[in-house]
């Protein structure tokens, strides 16, 4: 026999569509919650799906994770020592699994430092950075020892626990325009693109800082300020220019290195290191 349900009884057939039956086990009142995570019935209460701040729970949608990016650019070299000091404070995650919400909290509220170091010395603007990559330009600490840095592009690569700055070949500016034209005989459009987009200054050609940062709750102003503090100042850049000129003159045989003061002791004994 077919069972019928009154208004006070409950129909137990999940496929039933009889409007005279009571299907309150399917639909929920405002005081009950639907336990089916795939349910799309608008008459059901799905408050368990939507977390509120009052319950200390958060939505993990991409929109609410605050993922963003920006590019740091500069046409001045980094002082290697200051940059290394800054990167030594880079917050390295201790977990193998990335927790973006934890990074959000740390970027907003700060974070604890383990060990005996002064927290003021290690707080980093890079706390929310998930990935960063690009090209960077490091000034020689002394043209006597590492002049190769002037012509060498460095590749900046960071993801999670892994960070490195490695050589990436020569800057195009280390070649004459004539040699570049010969190199790009079969692809003149690429030469035009390089000259128009990558050559950021007449003096330094394509030598530059161009690093993209991707992360959550990025503090672009603080990251930019921290990196700018690692660039050569006007005095250091003047010394860079003079030592470079001396090196080029020496290479051309215009200066004798026999006797007398050191070729690289320009205006004193200061170096960039």
Number of C-alpha atoms within 10 A of each C-alpha: 3 3 6 11 14 10 10 8 12 14 21 15 10 9 7 11 9 11 7 11 18 18 20 12 13 16 16 16 12 11 6 13 15 20 14 12 9 7 12 9 11 8 12 18 18 19 12 13 13 9 13 12 8 7 7 7 10 14 14 11 8 8 8 11 17 16 17 13 17 14 15 15 17 17 19 22 24 24 22 19 15 17 17 13 11 18 14 12 15 17 19 13 14 9 9 8 8 12 10 18 17 12 22 20 15 15 20 14 8 13 16 8 13 8 7 6 9 10 13 8 8 14 16 21 21 22 26 26 25 20 17 19 19 17 20 25 27 24 26 24 17 16 20 15 9 11 16 14 19 21 20 22 23 23 18 21 17 16 13 17 13 10 16 12 14 14 14 13 11 16 20 20 20 16 13 9 13 8 12 15 15 11 12 13 12 10 11 14 11 12 17 13 11 15 16 11 10 17 19 17 12 8 10 17 18 22 29 24 24 18 18 17 22 18 22 22 21 24 16 17 9 13 17 15 11 17 18 18 14 19 23 21 14 10 8 16 17 12 19 23 11 16 22 17 13 19 19 13 13 14 10 9 10 11 13 10 11 8 7 7 9 12 17 20 15 15 8 8 8 12 17 16 11
